Amino acid sequence: MAITRTVDNGDELQQAFHEYGRGDQFSNDGFDWLFDILDEMETELDVIGVCCDVTEYDPDEFNKQIPDDRQEEFTELINGNYIGWNI
């Protein structure tokens, strides 16, 4: 039997990550973005899987780590960071 949990916003999603010791994995804006994406997918939450599949970068790190031809795949957050799915 699986135990499932419903989260209704980015703050509750961040709390779920915090319970796995990963509450600092993303910024508040990052958790809001992630909530919107996961909510559209209507998927069960896999905190560790999401941590492996999604990365948030500050602008300097983004420009160093992500090739120019992949930068359009990422979303710029309100705080100036970038977030997106890893390949």
Rosetta silent file (secondary structure, phi, psi, omega in degrees, C-alpha in Angstrom):
SEQUENCE: MAITRTVDNGDELQQAFHEYGRGDQFSNDGFDWLFDILDEMETELDVIGVCCDVTEYDPDEFNKQIPDDRQEEFTELINGNYIGWNI
SCORE:     score description
SCORE:     0.000 S_00000001
   1 L     0.000  132.943  178.139    0.000    0.000    0.000 S_00000001
   2 L   -96.887  142.515  173.702    1.324    3.423   -0.930 S_00000001
   3 L  -101.494  123.690 -179.976    0.823    6.470    1.208 S_00000001
   4 L  -112.684  161.148 -176.892    0.177    9.524   -0.874 S_00000001
   5 L  -139.348  138.717  177.054    0.111   13.152    0.074 S_00000001
   6 L  -100.395  131.328  173.208   -1.518   16.125   -1.560 S_00000001
   7 L  -117.194  141.607 -172.848    0.319   19.432   -1.714 S_00000001
   8 L  -109.460   -4.759 -179.752   -1.536   22.570   -2.720 S_00000001
   9 L  -165.909  175.705 -178.379    1.244   25.099   -3.307 S_00000001
  10 H   -62.077  -33.745  179.218    4.986   25.688   -3.482 S_00000001
  11 H   -65.594  -42.670  178.422    5.287   26.181    0.289 S_00000001
  12 H   -68.382  -34.697  176.051    3.761   22.768    1.006 S_00000001
  13 H   -64.112  -42.803  178.216    5.994   21.237   -1.654 S_00000001
  14 H   -61.768  -38.841  177.447    9.020   22.801    0.032 S_00000001
  15 H   -62.117  -40.989  177.915    7.879   21.315    3.354 S_00000001
  16 H   -62.353  -40.438  177.040    7.711   17.860    1.750 S_00000001
  17 H   -66.293  -39.603  178.940   11.281   18.337    0.502 S_00000001
  18 H   -58.885  -39.003  179.972   12.336   19.553    3.957 S_00000001
  19 H   -64.684  -21.051  175.635   11.051   16.300    5.450 S_00000001
  20 L   -97.254    7.580 -178.639   13.517   14.470    3.177 S_00000001
  21 L    76.906   20.711 -176.670   16.357   16.791    4.194 S_00000001
  22 L  -126.506   29.514 -178.086   16.176   18.646    0.871 S_00000001
  23 L   -67.556  -15.937  178.786   14.308   21.801    1.799 S_00000001
  24 L  -102.126   10.802 -177.012   17.152   23.963    0.483 S_00000001
  25 L   -62.973  -34.858 -177.711   17.314   22.222   -2.900 S_00000001
  26 L  -134.892  159.859  173.904   15.446   25.075   -4.624 S_00000001
  27 L   -74.712  171.922  175.826   14.594   28.702   -3.909 S_00000001
  28 H   -58.327  -42.756  177.274   11.027   29.697   -3.006 S_00000001
  29 H   -63.041  -37.705  178.150   10.507   30.729   -6.636 S_00000001
  30 H   -63.555  -42.778  177.656   11.940   27.384   -7.717 S_00000001
  31 H   -64.975  -37.107  177.012    9.481   25.471   -5.537 S_00000001
  32 H   -63.467  -44.809  177.925    6.598   27.539   -6.964 S_00000001
  33 H   -60.956  -47.163 -178.172    7.744   26.727  -10.526 S_00000001
  34 H   -62.381  -40.675  177.618    8.182   23.078   -9.630 S_00000001
  35 H   -59.289  -46.677 -179.339    4.727   22.907   -8.041 S_00000001
  36 H   -59.473  -42.643 -179.653    3.119   24.300  -11.204 S_00000001
  37 H   -66.216  -49.360 -177.838    4.949   21.753  -13.390 S_00000001
  38 H   -66.679  -34.157  178.668    4.209   18.760  -11.157 S_00000001
  39 H   -64.378  -40.208  177.171    0.596   19.853  -10.710 S_00000001
  40 H   -65.097  -33.934 -178.315    0.115   19.879  -14.497 S_00000001
  41 H   -77.278  -17.232 -177.076    1.654   16.403  -14.723 S_00000001
  42 L    48.499   56.523 -176.027   -0.698   15.065  -12.024 S_00000001
  43 L  -115.923  160.047  173.176    2.064   12.798  -10.752 S_00000001
  44 L   -75.645  145.503 -176.996    2.996   11.305   -7.405 S_00000001
  45 L   -78.546  126.349  173.747    5.777   13.183   -5.669 S_00000001
  46 L  -123.914   92.203 -173.568    9.210   11.557   -5.722 S_00000001
  47 H   -56.385  -49.391 -177.390   11.428   14.042   -3.864 S_00000001
  48 H   -65.221  -40.393  178.013   14.716   12.251   -4.580 S_00000001
  49 H   -61.605  -42.994  178.792   13.779   11.731   -8.229 S_00000001
  50 H   -63.838  -40.214  179.428   12.953   15.416   -8.665 S_00000001
  51 H   -62.313  -30.927  177.946   16.272   16.377   -7.055 S_00000001
  52 H   -79.740  -28.033 -171.807   18.035   14.228   -9.656 S_00000001
  53 H   -97.801  -17.661 -174.393   15.963   15.516  -12.580 S_00000001
  54 E  -128.319  137.578  178.095   15.686   19.283  -11.927 S_00000001
  55 E  -132.133  140.881  173.142   18.390   21.856  -11.220 S_00000001
  56 E  -111.665  132.377 -177.721   18.208   25.532  -10.304 S_00000001
  57 E  -119.995  145.405  167.353   21.195   27.718  -11.207 S_00000001
  58 L   -77.767  163.636 -173.222   22.209   31.228  -10.283 S_00000001
  59 H   -56.437  -41.940 -179.333   22.923   33.359  -13.390 S_00000001
  60 H   -65.743  -46.409  179.690   26.725   32.969  -13.305 S_00000001
  61 H   -62.706  -40.566  179.645   26.573   29.215  -12.777 S_00000001
  62 H   -58.257  -48.776 -178.304   23.919   28.916  -15.488 S_00000001
  63 H   -66.508  -28.902  178.210   26.093   30.646  -18.069 S_00000001
  64 H   -80.192  -37.958 -170.321   29.096   28.473  -17.158 S_00000001
  65 H   -91.834  -31.491 -172.211   27.285   25.116  -16.948 S_00000001
  66 L  -104.802  121.729  178.674   24.591   25.225  -19.641 S_00000001
  67 L   -61.127  150.916 -178.212   25.603   25.387  -23.313 S_00000001
  68 H   -53.385  -37.587 -176.440   24.077   28.232  -25.341 S_00000001
  69 H   -74.371   -6.985  177.183   22.022   25.814  -27.439 S_00000001
  70 H  -109.412   -9.872 -172.869   20.267   24.457  -24.307 S_00000001
  71 H   -62.415  -29.152 -179.439   19.645   27.722  -22.439 S_00000001
  72 H   -70.842  -13.654  178.843   16.213   28.248  -24.009 S_00000001
  73 H   -77.648  -11.982 -177.142   15.045   24.992  -22.346 S_00000001
  74 L  -100.925  156.503  179.785   15.309   26.628  -18.910 S_00000001
  75 E  -105.835  131.595  174.474   12.922   29.066  -17.230 S_00000001
  76 E   -82.511  126.659 -179.122   14.142   32.321  -15.727 S_00000001
  77 L   -86.602  166.528  179.180   12.635   32.748  -12.271 S_00000001
  78 L   -57.567  -36.823 -177.766   11.523   35.999  -10.648 S_00000001
  79 L   -77.675    1.579  178.165   14.645   35.937   -8.444 S_00000001
  80 L    93.497  -10.343  176.148   16.891   35.869  -11.542 S_00000001
  81 L   -77.039  170.120  178.417   17.844   32.197  -11.218 S_00000001
  82 E  -122.590  144.378 -178.872   17.207   29.602  -13.918 S_00000001
  83 E  -138.921  145.985  178.085   15.513   26.235  -13.453 S_00000001
  84 E  -177.450  176.037 -178.773   14.941   23.279  -15.721 S_00000001
  85 E   -79.282  138.266  173.483   15.106   19.555  -16.354 S_00000001
  86 L   -74.770  157.039  175.865   18.504   17.864  -16.545 S_00000001
  87 L   -90.569    0.000    0.000   19.329   15.787  -19.597 S_00000001
